[in-house]
Amino acid sequence: MLERIFRLREHGTNVRTEVIAGLTTFAAMAYIVFVNPAILSAAAGGPAAIPSLLCATCLAAAIGTLLMAFGANYPVALAPGMGENVFFVGAVLAWGLSFEQALGVVFLSGVLFVLLTVLQVRERLFDAVPDGLKFAIAAGIGLLIAFVGLADAGIVVRDNGGLQAAMSAVAAAPAAGTDALRGQLLGALQTYASAPGFVRLGDLTRPPTLLALFGLGVTVVLVVRRVRGAILWGIVAAAVAAWAAGLVHYTGLADLPAAPPAFRLDLASLFTADVWARALPLVGVFLFMDVFDTMGTLIGVGERAGLMRDGRLPRVNRAMLADAGGTMAGALLGTSTVTSFVESAAGVQEGGRTGLTAVVVAVLFVAAAFLSPLVAMVGGGVAVPGTLPGAPVFLQPITAAALIVVGAMMVRPITRIDWDDWSEALPAFVTVLVMPLTLSIAHGIAAGFVTYDLAKIAKGEARCVGWVVHVVALLCVARYAAEGFSL
């Protein structure tokens, strides 16, 4: 039956390989089970909402991933996206929407996502991406994944000197009243957030970082020796070492999940004049982020898995419908935008080629809702002291090595870029550079489109570029200009 559904032999794989790939992908993205609820709780009523949000996260991830598995037969897993969840909280706190209204905004973006897919707008957009940019997107995602792995390991950290200076200035000149003090703090944080160059080498003597380096060493040896399941075994080795060193603790096997905040979205109030004026731009931003993140992930994972055919991804419309359906399901369950995860590349590296890999991931997400204490050992993170007292930073030393190694493997398409043609090389370079530095696939793709269009016009090849590229470049410029004016 599995052969008939997923066509395993046709894709050069088997059940064992797909299961290992699914386990690897889930291990690489298990952190979202705990990080997403923690972030969304700021907009959903505080820490008391975390158990229900954890259940919503697991169920939304499972549904979206199953849609991808059976709808498109791709080894791509979905879950509530990082970045999208932060923006979701911002929509509630900064734009004055309720948690329920923000869920309605996410649902509407999912509906528009479906319409764009049914009308084949997204397929045309996918096919219109020049080959050079596709190679750059795949390589940029590789650098992004590797950078996230380095940060998860604590090998690179954000230099908090600027934040410490800003906080010291606030402490030296305390404001009268809570509101005024809050304004000073926000001003200090905004100044710090916009300052450049705040990345440096971390403390390599910290136990979690040493653990990550151990895991990286084991993984590198296994990969070089071509051991089957090398990345998964590297994760297992790091997990065992973390338990032996007392960095993680076994607190139990299972726990009954709380009911998710399902069907709490509020669509009716969005269409009142005062709320709609605030909600409409947010729908556009959520749609922009989801479209570009999904497109980038499918290109990157598709290139690595050898699924691309003459620069095109078969069944791309089905994959995008699955992504849109996941977003709508997530909003109904009570979580932010569900999107394709770049960590799927970890499973692809282990040989995952079909939707069976995604099915394994989906089953594990459902299990995670009941086995959260056990999953927390791998994906819950290890707390280390942060810049602010009482505000620890959570590293992910068990899975960091997997992301670093997979990222390195995904950079390979960069060799296929025509570096002798500056109109191809410069846009590719900008794309590859922007993704890891902004921690955003969407920003990297947007920068690539704009630079590519400008370079081709400057070279006198504007007519050789499809009209879709011109339109997308203009839309990207308009989007960022509007965002700048709204700040």
C-alpha positions as CSV (number, residue, x, y, z in Angstrom):
1,M,0.0,0.0,0.0
2,L,2.8,2.4,0.9
3,E,4.4,1.7,-2.5
4,R,1.2,2.6,-4.3
5,I,0.6,5.8,-2.4
6,F,4.1,7.2,-2.3
7,R,5.8,5.4,-5.2
8,L,8.9,4.6,-3.2
9,R,10.8,2.6,-5.8
10,E,10.2,5.3,-8.4
11,H,12.0,7.8,-6.1
12,G,14.8,5.4,-5.2
13,T,13.9,5.0,-1.6
14,N,12.4,2.5,0.9
15,V,10.4,2.5,4.1
16,R,13.4,2.3,6.4
17,T,15.1,5.3,4.7
18,E,11.9,7.3,4.9
19,V,11.4,6.5,8.6
20,I,15.0,7.6,9.4
21,A,14.5,10.8,7.4
22,G,11.3,11.5,9.2
23,L,12.9,11.0,12.6
24,T,15.7,13.3,11.6
25,T,13.5,16.1,10.4
26,F,11.3,15.9,13.5
27,A,14.4,16.0,15.8
28,A,15.7,19.1,13.9
29,M,12.4,21.0,14.3
30,A,11.1,19.7,17.6
31,Y,12.0,23.0,19.3
32,I,9.0,24.6,17.7
33,V,6.8,22.5,20.0
34,F,8.0,24.6,22.9
35,V,9.2,27.8,21.4
36,N,5.9,28.7,19.5
37,P,3.7,28.4,22.6
38,A,6.1,30.5,24.6
39,I,6.0,33.3,22.0
40,L,2.3,33.2,21.3
41,S,1.5,33.2,25.0
42,A,2.4,36.9,25.2
43,A,-0.7,37.6,23.0
44,A,-3.0,34.8,24.3
45,G,-3.2,35.5,28.0
46,G,0.2,34.7,29.4
47,P,2.0,31.6,30.6
48,A,-1.3,29.9,31.6
49,A,-2.1,29.6,27.8
50,I,1.1,27.7,27.0
51,P,-0.3,24.1,27.5
52,S,-3.2,24.7,25.1
53,L,-1.0,26.5,22.6
54,L,1.4,23.5,22.7
55,C,-1.4,21.2,21.7
56,A,-2.5,23.6,18.9
57,T,1.1,23.8,17.7
58,C,1.4,20.0,17.5
59,L,-2.0,19.5,15.8
60,A,-1.5,22.3,13.3
61,A,2.0,20.9,12.4
62,A,0.6,17.4,12.0
63,I,-2.3,18.5,9.8
64,G,-0.2,20.7,7.5
65,T,2.5,18.0,7.2
66,L,-0.1,15.4,6.3
67,L,-1.6,17.7,3.6
68,M,1.9,18.0,2.1
69,A,2.5,14.2,2.4
70,F,-0.7,13.0,0.7
71,G,-1.4,16.1,-1.5
72,A,2.1,16.6,-3.0
73,N,4.1,13.5,-1.9
74,Y,7.0,15.6,-0.8
75,P,9.3,15.1,2.2
76,V,8.5,18.5,3.5
77,A,7.3,19.2,7.1
78,L,5.1,22.1,8.1
79,A,4.7,23.9,11.5
80,P,3.9,27.3,12.8
81,G,6.7,29.5,11.4
82,M,9.3,31.4,13.4
83,G,9.1,35.0,12.4
84,E,5.5,34.7,11.6
85,N,4.7,33.9,15.2
86,V,6.7,36.9,16.4
87,F,4.9,39.1,13.9
88,F,1.6,37.7,15.1
89,V,2.4,38.8,18.7
90,G,3.3,42.2,17.3
91,A,0.0,42.4,15.5
92,V,-1.8,41.9,18.9
93,L,0.4,44.1,21.0
94,A,1.4,46.9,18.7
95,W,-1.5,47.1,16.3
96,G,-4.2,46.8,18.9
97,L,-5.8,43.6,17.7
98,S,-7.2,40.9,20.0
99,F,-5.7,37.4,19.9
100,E,-9.0,36.2,18.2
101,Q,-8.8,39.0,15.6
102,A,-5.2,38.2,14.8
103,L,-6.2,34.6,14.2
104,G,-8.8,35.9,11.8
105,V,-6.1,37.8,10.0
106,V,-4.0,34.6,9.6
107,F,-7.1,32.7,8.4
108,L,-7.8,35.4,5.7
109,S,-4.2,35.3,4.5
110,G,-4.6,31.5,4.2
111,V,-7.8,32.0,2.1
112,L,-5.9,34.4,-0.2
113,F,-3.1,31.9,-0.4
114,V,-5.5,29.3,-1.6
115,L,-7.0,31.7,-4.2
116,L,-3.6,32.6,-5.5
117,T,-2.7,28.9,-5.8
118,V,-6.0,27.9,-7.5
119,L,-5.6,30.8,-10.0
120,Q,-2.0,29.5,-10.6
121,V,-0.5,32.8,-9.7
122,R,1.9,31.2,-7.3
123,E,2.9,28.5,-9.8
124,R,3.7,31.3,-12.3
125,L,5.7,33.1,-9.7
126,F,7.6,29.9,-8.8
127,D,8.4,29.1,-12.5
128,A,9.3,32.8,-13.1
129,V,12.2,32.7,-10.7
130,P,15.4,32.8,-12.8
131,D,17.7,29.7,-12.5
132,G,20.5,31.8,-11.0
133,L,18.2,33.0,-8.3
134,K,16.9,29.5,-7.6
135,F,20.5,28.3,-7.1
136,A,21.2,31.3,-4.9
137,I,18.0,30.7,-2.8
138,A,19.0,27.1,-2.2
139,A,22.5,28.2,-1.1
140,G,21.2,31.1,1.0
141,I,18.9,28.7,2.8
142,G,21.9,26.5,3.5
143,L,23.8,29.4,5.1
144,L,20.7,30.4,7.0
145,I,20.3,26.9,8.4
146,A,24.0,26.7,9.3
147,F,23.9,30.1,11.0
148,V,20.9,29.1,13.0
149,G,22.8,26.0,14.0
150,L,25.8,28.0,15.1
151,A,23.5,30.3,17.2
152,D,21.7,27.3,18.7
153,A,25.1,25.9,19.7
154,G,26.2,29.2,21.3
155,I,29.2,29.2,19.0
156,V,28.1,32.6,17.7
157,V,26.0,35.0,19.8
158,R,24.6,38.4,19.6
159,D,27.0,40.9,21.2
160,N,24.8,42.4,23.9
161,G,27.1,45.3,24.7
162,G,24.8,47.7,23.0
163,L,21.8,46.4,25.0
164,Q,23.7,46.6,28.3
165,A,24.7,50.2,27.5
166,A,21.2,51.1,26.6
167,M,19.8,49.5,29.8
168,S,22.5,51.2,31.9
169,A,21.5,54.6,30.4
170,V,17.9,53.9,31.4
171,A,18.9,52.9,34.9
172,A,21.1,56.0,35.3
173,A,18.2,58.3,34.4
174,P,15.0,56.6,35.8
175,A,11.7,58.0,34.5
176,A,8.9,59.0,36.7
177,G,6.0,56.5,36.3
178,T,5.7,53.1,34.7
179,D,4.5,54.4,31.3
180,A,7.5,56.7,31.0
181,L,9.9,54.0,32.0
182,R,8.3,51.6,29.5
183,G,8.8,54.2,26.8
184,Q,12.5,54.6,27.8
185,L,13.0,50.8,27.7
186,L,11.3,50.5,24.3
187,G,13.5,53.4,22.9
188,A,16.6,51.7,24.2
189,L,15.6,48.3,22.7
190,Q,14.8,50.0,19.3
191,T,18.1,51.7,19.3
192,Y,19.8,48.4,20.0
193,A,17.8,46.4,17.5
194,S,18.7,48.8,14.7
195,A,22.4,48.9,15.5
196,P,24.7,46.9,13.2
197,G,27.4,44.4,13.9
198,F,26.2,42.7,17.1
199,V,27.4,39.2,16.4
200,R,30.5,37.8,17.9
201,L,32.1,34.5,19.0
202,G,30.4,32.9,21.9
203,D,31.8,31.4,25.1
204,L,33.2,28.1,23.8
205,T,33.8,26.8,27.4
206,R,30.1,26.7,28.3
207,P,28.9,23.1,28.8
208,P,26.0,23.4,26.2
209,T,28.4,24.8,23.6
210,L,31.0,22.1,24.4
211,L,28.1,19.5,23.9
212,A,27.2,21.0,20.6
213,L,30.9,20.9,19.5
214,F,31.0,17.2,20.5
215,G,27.8,16.5,18.5
216,L,29.3,18.4,15.5
217,G,32.5,16.3,15.7
218,V,30.5,13.0,15.9
219,T,28.3,14.1,13.0
220,V,31.2,15.2,10.8
221,V,33.0,11.9,11.3
222,L,29.9,9.9,10.5
223,V,29.1,11.9,7.4
224,V,32.7,11.7,6.1
225,R,32.6,7.9,6.7
226,R,29.3,7.8,4.9
227,V,27.5,6.1,7.8
228,R,23.8,5.6,7.0
229,G,21.7,7.8,9.2
230,A,24.7,9.9,10.2
231,I,22.8,13.0,11.1
232,L,20.3,11.2,13.2
233,W,23.0,9.2,15.0
234,G,24.8,12.5,15.6
235,I,21.6,13.8,17.3
236,V,21.3,10.6,19.4
237,A,24.9,10.9,20.5
238,A,24.5,14.5,21.6
239,A,21.2,13.6,23.4
240,V,22.9,10.8,25.3
241,A,25.9,13.0,26.2
242,A,23.6,15.8,27.3
243,W,21.7,13.4,29.6
244,A,25.0,11.9,31.0
245,A,26.3,15.4,31.7
246,G,23.2,16.5,33.5
247,L,22.3,19.2,30.9
248,V,18.9,17.6,30.3
249,H,16.8,15.6,32.6
250,Y,14.3,12.8,32.2
251,T,11.1,14.1,33.9
252,G,8.7,11.5,32.6
253,L,7.4,9.8,29.4
254,A,3.9,11.2,28.9
255,D,1.5,13.9,29.9
256,L,-2.1,14.5,28.9
257,P,-2.3,17.5,26.5
258,A,-4.6,20.5,27.2
259,A,-7.4,21.3,24.8
260,P,-6.2,23.7,22.0
261,P,-7.8,27.2,21.7
262,A,-9.7,26.0,18.7
263,F,-12.3,28.0,16.7
264,R,-11.6,31.2,18.7
265,L,-10.8,33.3,15.6
266,D,-12.9,36.4,15.1
267,L,-13.6,37.3,11.5
268,A,-16.8,39.3,12.0
269,S,-15.2,42.3,13.8
270,L,-12.3,42.5,11.3
271,F,-14.7,43.9,8.7
272,T,-15.7,46.9,10.8
273,A,-14.2,50.1,9.5
274,D,-11.8,50.9,12.3
275,V,-10.4,47.4,12.7
276,W,-10.2,46.7,8.9
277,A,-7.9,49.7,8.4
278,R,-5.4,48.0,10.8
279,A,-6.1,44.4,9.7
280,L,-5.7,44.8,5.9
281,P,-2.0,45.6,5.9
282,L,-1.4,42.7,8.3
283,V,-3.1,40.3,5.9
284,G,-0.8,41.4,3.2
285,V,2.3,41.0,5.3
286,F,1.3,37.5,6.5
287,L,0.6,36.5,2.9
288,F,3.9,38.0,1.7
289,M,5.9,36.1,4.3
290,D,4.1,32.8,3.7
291,V,4.4,32.9,-0.1
292,F,8.1,33.7,-0.1
293,D,9.0,31.4,2.8
294,T,7.2,28.5,1.2
295,M,8.7,29.2,-2.3
296,G,12.2,29.4,-0.9
297,T,11.9,26.3,1.2
298,L,10.5,24.3,-1.7
299,I,13.3,25.5,-4.0
300,G,16.0,24.7,-1.4
301,V,14.7,21.3,-0.4
302,G,13.7,20.4,-4.0
303,E,17.3,21.2,-5.2
304,R,18.8,19.1,-2.4
305,A,16.5,16.2,-3.0
306,G,16.9,16.2,-6.8
307,L,13.2,16.9,-7.3
308,M,13.6,19.8,-9.7
309,R,13.0,19.1,-13.3
310,D,14.4,21.7,-15.8
311,G,14.2,24.3,-13.1
312,R,10.6,23.4,-12.2
313,L,9.2,21.6,-9.2
314,P,6.5,19.0,-10.2
315,R,3.2,19.3,-8.3
316,V,4.2,22.7,-6.9
317,N,0.6,23.8,-6.9
318,R,-0.3,20.9,-4.7
319,A,2.5,21.7,-2.3
320,M,1.4,25.3,-2.1
321,L,-2.2,24.3,-1.5
322,A,-1.0,22.1,1.4
323,D,0.9,25.1,2.8
324,A,-2.2,27.3,2.5
325,G,-4.4,24.6,4.0
326,G,-2.0,24.3,6.9
327,T,-2.2,28.0,7.6
328,M,-6.0,27.9,7.6
329,A,-6.1,24.8,9.9
330,G,-3.6,26.5,12.2
331,A,-5.8,29.6,12.6
332,L,-8.8,27.4,13.3
333,L,-6.8,25.5,16.0
334,G,-5.5,28.7,17.5
335,T,-1.9,29.3,16.3
336,S,-0.1,31.5,13.9
337,T,0.9,30.9,10.2
338,V,1.8,27.4,9.4
339,T,4.6,27.2,6.8
340,S,7.1,24.8,5.2
341,F,10.1,24.3,7.4
342,V,13.7,24.5,6.1
343,E,14.7,21.9,8.6
344,S,13.1,19.4,6.2
345,A,16.4,19.5,4.5
346,A,17.9,17.4,7.4
347,G,15.6,14.5,6.5
348,V,16.2,14.9,2.8
349,Q,19.9,14.6,3.5
350,E,19.2,11.3,5.2
351,G,17.5,10.1,2.0
352,G,13.9,11.2,2.4
353,R,12.3,11.6,-1.0
354,T,8.5,11.1,-0.6
355,G,5.6,12.1,1.5
356,L,6.2,9.0,3.7
357,T,8.9,11.1,5.4
358,A,6.3,13.8,6.1
359,V,3.9,11.2,7.4
360,V,6.4,10.0,10.0
361,V,7.0,13.7,11.1
362,A,3.2,14.2,11.4
363,V,2.8,11.1,13.5
364,L,5.6,12.3,15.8
365,F,4.0,15.8,16.2
366,V,0.8,14.1,17.3
367,A,2.8,11.9,19.7
368,A,4.6,15.0,21.0
369,A,1.3,16.4,22.3
370,F,1.2,13.4,24.6
371,L,5.0,12.9,25.1
372,S,6.0,16.5,25.8
373,P,8.3,15.6,28.7
374,L,10.3,13.2,26.5
375,V,10.3,15.5,23.5
376,A,11.5,18.3,25.8
377,M,14.7,16.4,26.4
378,V,15.7,16.8,22.8
379,G,13.9,20.0,21.7
380,G,13.3,21.9,24.9
381,G,16.7,23.6,24.9
382,V,19.2,24.2,27.6
383,A,19.0,27.4,29.6
384,V,22.1,29.7,29.9
385,P,22.3,33.1,31.6
386,G,21.1,35.9,29.4
387,T,21.9,39.6,29.3
388,L,19.1,40.6,31.6
389,P,18.8,39.1,35.1
390,G,16.1,36.4,35.3
391,A,15.9,36.2,31.5
392,P,17.8,33.1,30.4
393,V,18.7,32.3,26.8
394,F,17.8,28.8,25.5
395,L,20.4,27.0,23.3
396,Q,19.7,23.9,21.3
397,P,23.0,22.0,21.5
398,I,21.5,18.6,20.7
399,T,20.3,19.5,17.2
400,A,22.7,22.3,16.4
401,A,25.2,20.1,14.7
402,A,22.6,18.6,12.4
403,L,21.7,22.1,11.1
404,I,25.3,23.1,10.6
405,V,26.1,20.0,8.6
406,V,22.9,20.1,6.6
407,G,23.5,23.8,5.9
408,A,26.9,23.1,4.5
409,M,25.5,20.4,2.2
410,M,22.9,22.8,0.9
411,V,25.4,25.4,-0.3
412,R,26.4,23.2,-3.2
413,P,24.1,24.9,-5.9
414,I,26.2,28.1,-5.6
415,T,28.7,26.5,-8.0
416,R,26.0,26.5,-10.7
417,I,25.7,30.3,-10.7
418,D,27.2,32.1,-13.7
419,W,29.8,34.2,-11.8
420,D,31.2,35.7,-15.0
421,D,27.9,37.5,-15.7
422,W,27.6,40.3,-13.2
423,S,23.8,40.6,-13.9
424,E,23.5,37.1,-12.6
425,A,26.3,37.1,-10.0
426,L,25.3,40.2,-8.1
427,P,21.7,39.4,-7.5
428,A,22.7,35.9,-6.5
429,F,25.3,37.2,-4.0
430,V,22.7,39.6,-2.5
431,T,20.2,36.8,-2.1
432,V,22.8,34.5,-0.4
433,L,24.0,37.3,1.8
434,V,20.7,38.7,3.0
435,M,19.1,35.4,4.1
436,P,21.4,34.5,6.9
437,L,22.0,38.1,8.0
438,T,18.2,38.9,8.3
439,L,17.3,35.3,9.4
440,S,14.6,35.5,6.7
441,I,14.0,33.5,3.5
442,A,11.4,36.1,2.4
443,H,13.8,39.1,2.8
444,G,16.5,37.3,0.8
445,I,14.2,36.4,-2.1
446,A,12.8,39.9,-2.2
447,A,16.2,41.4,-2.2
448,G,17.2,39.0,-5.0
449,F,14.2,39.9,-7.2
450,V,14.8,43.6,-6.9
451,T,18.5,43.4,-7.5
452,Y,18.0,41.0,-10.5
453,D,15.5,43.3,-12.1
454,L,17.7,46.3,-11.7
455,A,20.8,44.5,-13.0
456,K,19.0,43.2,-16.1
457,I,17.6,46.7,-16.8
458,A,21.0,48.2,-16.4
459,K,22.4,45.6,-18.8
460,G,19.8,46.4,-21.4
461,E,18.1,43.0,-21.0
462,A,14.8,44.2,-19.6
463,R,12.8,42.6,-22.4
464,C,14.5,39.3,-21.7
465,V,13.2,39.2,-18.2
466,G,9.6,37.9,-17.8
467,W,7.0,40.4,-16.8
468,V,6.4,38.5,-13.6
469,V,9.9,39.4,-12.4
470,H,9.3,43.1,-13.0
471,V,5.9,43.0,-11.2
472,V,7.3,41.1,-8.2
473,A,10.3,43.5,-7.9
474,L,7.9,46.5,-7.9
475,L,5.7,44.8,-5.3
476,C,8.7,44.1,-3.1
477,V,9.8,47.7,-3.3
478,A,6.2,48.9,-2.5
479,R,5.9,46.5,0.4
480,Y,9.1,47.6,2.1
481,A,8.4,51.3,1.4
482,A,4.9,51.0,2.9
483,E,6.4,49.2,5.9
484,G,8.9,52.0,6.4
485,F,6.3,54.7,6.2
486,S,4.1,52.9,8.7
487,L,6.8,52.7,11.4
